[in-house]
Amino acid sequence: MYESRRSLLRGMVGAVAIFSIAASASLGQDPFPKAPTPLHPGEDEPSANPNAKSATKVHLEENQKDIKKNIEKLYDLASQLKQQIEKTDATAVLSLAMVKKAEEIERLARQIKERAKG
């Protein structure tokens, strides 16, 4: 009785495997690909001016310029803070100006991080 159940189960598993292989093979590349549809209804060409930049690309370029400008500013602030710290005594308490500069550096670094994320 158990042998007949096992053989029935093996047969069913084999049939399912064959059908799944046949189904995945039939989902291959389409032999008759469809023509690309125009981007806008009634438009024959994809775009009238192929050299025109898309809005997202312009936004990304502006974002990149802003990031570069902020990085330059961050570098300058960090250099100034480093020079101030080198001039002070290691045992002395940091001045309020140094703490404020460090906070500004931190704020600018966060802005750069958020811009980089998009």
N, C-alpha and C positions, 0 to 999 in steps of 0.2 A: 504494500500500500504506500509506504514512504518512497519507494523507488519510483512509482508511477507519478507521485507528486513532484519529486525532484526532476524527473525527466520532462514533465509538463512545464515546470518552472524554467528549466534550462531552455526549452523550446521557445517559451514566451520571451525570455531575455534575449535570445538570439534573434528572434523576429523583430523586437524593438530596436536592437542594435542595427540590424540591416535597414530598417525603415529610417532610423535617424541618420545613418550614413548616406542613404539615398536622398533624404531631404536636404542635408547639408551640401551635397554635391549639386543639387538642382539650384541652390542659392548662389551659384558662382557668378561669373561676370556675364552681364547681359549681352547677347550676341548682336542685338539691335539697339544701340544706345540712342536716346532721344536727343534732339537738338536743344541747345541751351535756350532758355527763355529770356526775353529781354528784361532788363532791370525795372523798367517802368512801362506800364501799358501804353501801347501805341507808339513806342519808341523802337526804331529799327536798329540803331547803333547802341551799344552798351553805354557810351557816354559821348557827348558832342566834342569835348576837348579831352583827349587822353592824357595831356600833360597837367590837367587841373588836379590839385591835391584834394583829397577828401577831408571832411571836417575833422574826423578823428585823427588823421595824420597831422593836420595843422595844430590841433590841441596837444598832441604828444610832443611835437617839436617845441611848442611854447613851454610845455612842462619841463622838457629837458633843459632849455635855456635857463629857466627859473632855478632848476636844481643846480646847474653849474654856477650861477651867480651866488646862490646861497652857500655853496661849498667854498667858494672863494672867500666869502665873508666869514664863514666858520673857521677857515684856516687862519685868516688875519686875527680874529679874536683869540684863537687858541695860542697863536704866537705871542700876542700881547700879554696874555695871562702867564705864559711860560716865562717871559722876560720879567714880569713883575714878581713872580714867585722866586726867581733866581736872585733878585735884588734884595729880598727880605731875608731876615734871619730865620733859620729853621725852627728855633724855639719860640719865636714870636707868634702871636695870634694873627690869623689872616685878616686883612683889612676888609671893610664892608665893600669897597670898590671891587676887590678881587672876588668876593662872594657873588656880587651882582653880575660880574662878567662871566663867572662860571654858570650862573643861572641862565644868562642870555645864550651862552654856548649850548646849554642843554635844550633850551627852547628851540633854537635854530636847528639843532640836530634832529629833534622830533619832527619839525616841519619838513626837513629833507626826507626823513624816513616815510612820512605820510605821502609826500609827493611821489616818492619812488614806488610806493605800493600802487599808486594810480588812483 
